[in-house]
Amino acid sequence: MMPQERDKDSLSVNPLFARPGEDTVASKTKLADGEMLPETAYQIVHDETMLDGNARLNLATFVSTWMDDHANKLYAETYDKNMIDKDEYPQTAQIEQNCWKILADLWHSPDPGGTIGTSTVGSSEACMLGGLALKRLWQHSRRADGKPTDKPNLVMSSAVQVCWEKFCNYFDVEARMVPISEEHKCLDGFELEKYVDENTIGVVAIMGVTYTGMYEPVKQIAAKLDEIQASTGLDIAIHVDGASGAMIAPFIQPDLEWDFKIPRVHSISTSGHKYGLVYPGLGWVVWRERRWLPEDLIFYVSYLGGDMPTFALNFSRPGAQVVLQFYLFLRLGRAGYTKIQQACQDVALYLSSGITEMGAFELWNDGSDIPVFAWRLKEGHTDKWSLYDLAERLRTKGWLVPAYPMPANLEALTVERIVVRNGLSMDLADSLLNDIRTETNYLDRLESPMPQEAAHPGFHH
């Protein structure tokens, strides 16, 4: 049949990867002159993201990588909500208030209805808001006493998450780092009197140190600050950075005293997109009493004939994650969160026990705080390989298990860390242990050292 005799009802369809746009290399750094078929643009981006790792096997991140189908549906229905537009989306604004009041109650605020809180893009922004409130309160107090306000400092562990270093850098606050050590693996109040003075705006206590997952003993730190106040008159507040632990401890360590039960704790931040179980990015910060958030930091937005207080570094930001957090609070309740967090801890303890039994390693902690733990090579075990080599070997199996140096004062110590999140089943954990065992045996059989260029940290906390 000649081409001009083709059936007029037939279609000419390009094979998927031979259509215009698929048969060329797309520019990644500048706009093309013309358009591209949406199907083609989708396929290119889809194929690019296939090169990423499997999120479920990423044991470096604390961030949620799985939500249920109802949450995914709700997410799709609320993509377009702008959290800052409280006039257009008043119900989402109300949902935000519902959430932080739930958290205030969960964290034993003496009057959850009389406190104040806000959602944020993540726990880093929440930490910065907590730090700003501490700084502003300190400034007000100093001015009232006719004293200078030009040298504020904030006391924290050397193992803090980098957001606290950013806060001090961006907002002109001296960061006073208390070094951790083999004897004092986290900030525990030891020699705290050497770091605080009249210019200290507050002390940061971490419920789940990023490097290792350990809780810093908030009650013990508060007791030390009580002693310091008794001897010096300095009344120093605590901000609890509960990025992970604030959504763990209330459920599986309910008797642990770390929250607003301790009057010296003025504010608590957490990450909704970590053990709050929501997709990124979402954080929360709540103040024990409204008076601990200075009025001059609050802006008021009118909606439905009333005023909505707002305090944030960002303006327009997604409202969908706030909706998802409320969904989970309704869906799971205390019993559901307890079940999930306990299951994560059970997996963490199973993994840490299995790693101990291998003989090559020594635990730094075992995952009995938040379901996160770190280990190191036993001294003298080998001079042929390091934990960086083990991390590289595990990466070939699809597992991302980071190795990295500890912070200042322990820089020579390298650890490897596993974060257990919702979605890492006991079955997957067993497969991971088998892979760690296999790769450790392989490395132990080496007759000469691994090339040094393979030993590089693949981790940024």
Order of alpha helices (4+ residues) and beta strands (2+ residues): alpha-alpha-alpha-beta-alpha-beta-alpha-beta-beta-alpha-beta-alpha-beta-beta-beta-beta-alpha-beta-beta-alpha-beta-beta-alpha
